[in-house]
């Protein structure tokens, strides 16, 4: 998860740090494209669609 790119309202963000009780990420520190860093809930971030063009059967 750390270092991965997700979408926040359609814009790419990079997860820098993730933490939370019970081993699951509750909050994350993200960096937006303009360089700002924000702590926000992980909930609501979406994975970036696969653009490799490979199809999985």
C-alpha positions in Angstrom: 0.0 0.0 0.0 2.7 2.5 0.9 4.1 4.0 -2.3 1.1 3.0 -4.4 -1.0 5.4 -6.4 -4.7 5.6 -5.8 -7.4 8.0 -7.1 -9.0 10.6 -4.9 -12.0 12.2 -6.8 -10.4 11.1 -10.0 -7.0 12.6 -9.3 -3.9 10.5 -8.6 -2.4 10.5 -5.1 0.5 8.5 -3.6 0.1 6.9 -0.2 3.2 7.8 1.9 2.2 6.3 5.3 -0.7 4.1 6.5 -1.7 3.3 10.0 -4.6 2.1 12.1 -5.7 -0.3 14.8 -6.0 -4.0 14.1 -3.5 -4.1 11.3 -5.8 -2.5 8.7 -5.2 1.0 7.4 -7.6 3.5 8.9 -5.8 6.7 8.0 -3.2 7.5 5.4 -0.8 10.3 4.6 -1.2 11.1 0.9 0.7 13.3 -1.5 -1.3 15.0 -4.2 -0.1 15.9 -7.6 0.6 19.5 -6.6 2.9 18.3 -3.8 0.5 19.0 -0.8 0.4 16.3 1.9 -2.8 15.5 3.7 -3.9 13.0 6.3 -7.2 11.5 5.4 -9.2 8.2 5.8 -8.2 5.4 3.5 -11.8 4.8 2.8 -12.8 6.4 -0.5 -9.5 6.0 -2.3 -9.8 3.9 -5.4 -7.3 1.8 -7.2 -5.9 3.1 -10.5 -7.3 1.1 -13.4 -5.0 -1.3 -15.1 -3.6 0.3 -18.2 -1.2 -2.4 -19.3 -3.6 -3.7 -21.9 -3.3 -7.3 -20.8 -6.5 -9.2 -20.3 -6.8 -11.9 -17.6 -9.1 -14.8 -18.5 
